[in-house]
Amino acid sequence: MRGRQVHIDTNGFVYVAVKHPELYEACRKVLEGLVNEEYAGYGSHLALFELFGSLSKISAEAAYEAATAYLDLPLHILHIGRDTLVLARDVARLSRTTYDAVHAASRPGTASR
């Protein structure tokens, strides 16, 4: 992934936080590459809220720790505005996805760091 732009999905953080037996190591390596700035990582506040919500079902403390760690990462945060929602609507109609439609519609031209 060196030199590429990568959207970091919520699931990768969750799999690392809960030490998923099959996916932990691969997801940890992706996050390690992000920390080492081997590629440009993109995320959003939606991913942050999904992360907190998923982990708070297990532990409020784990959710807090993971969410603050997310904020410490060298991520470009994608803005989710009206243009993103228009595209997300179209993605959702075609793919019948929910939150992932918003992730898919988010674009690097709307990022801040």
Secondary structure as GFF3:
##gff-version 3
##sequence-region A 1 113
A	DSSP	beta_strand	5	7	.	.	.	ID=ss1
A	DSSP	alpha_helix	10	17	.	.	.	ID=ss2
A	DSSP	alpha_helix	24	35	.	.	.	ID=ss3
A	DSSP	beta_strand	40	44	.	.	.	ID=ss4
A	DSSP	alpha_helix	45	56	.	.	.	ID=ss5
A	DSSP	alpha_helix	60	72	.	.	.	ID=ss6
A	DSSP	beta_strand	75	78	.	.	.	ID=ss7
A	DSSP	alpha_helix	82	95	.	.	.	ID=ss8
A	DSSP	alpha_helix	99	105	.	.	.	ID=ss9
A	DSSP	three_ten_helix	108	110	.	.	.	ID=ss10
A	DSSP	beta_strand	111	112	.	.	.	ID=ss11
###
